Amino acid sequence: MIVVMEGILWLLRFAVGACVFSFLNVVVYRLPKGEPMTWGRSHCPDCGRTLTARELIPCLSYLIQGKKCLGCGKKISARYFWVEAAGGMCFVFCGASFGCGIFGLLSLKGLIAFVYLGLLTVISLIDWDTKMINDRFQIGIVLLGLAALCIFPEHTLMDRLIGAVIIALPMLLLALAVAGAFGGGDIKLMAASGFLLGWRAVLVAMFLGLLAGSIYAIWLLSRKKLKGKDQIAFGPFLSFGLGVALFYGDRIADWYLSIL
Ligand SMILES: [Zn+2]
């Protein structure tokens, strides 16, 4: 019985995460177009029909409808499904890593981590679509960093201030020296994230981001999809590194320092 109750609780946590990221899908779709996010029911991007309640169940609606719009029959992008599924998994992972708190959903540490993963997801998808990172998301990360001063006291203010410059400053200098080396949004993302995660984790994040971005660029080049002057959005790869570093950054850094 206890096992069943536990299972239901984890499913509930997954559903909460999927619902939040379902809203983030709307943000990613509407924000670059300048559409308001808080009003106006969700609609099919192809036929414009307003979606009914049963078409708005995260993850499930997509599968039940056979991946198609019930009105016009056009295929729904799989990205909506995967973003919702990722939201569910992020919530579960934050709960498992940082505790589920007194209400059984998320501890304060877990909440900070989940909000951060949500911001990274929005930054990544908008950067992927438009090659732009909106400043308001970096400000959100700095606010999380300020809250984390009390909630993650294991990272001191000095640790965070070094984190804010240890990657962002070299990126800025490189961008000044070589035009187009890094976008301003990428630099601000690493500064804000360094303040939140501390210097060791942000170093690990940069390494992982560069590794993932390089593998993707080599893959594109090998398939002749990338020409010399083409630029790829770096935000999603940095966000990947930052997301991993949020959970394992300090441990990876400690392990690396121990083998030196
Ligand atoms: Zn439609």
Residues whose N, C-alpha, C, O or C-beta is under 5 A from the ligand:
A	BS01	ZN	C44 D46 C47 C69 G71 C72 G73
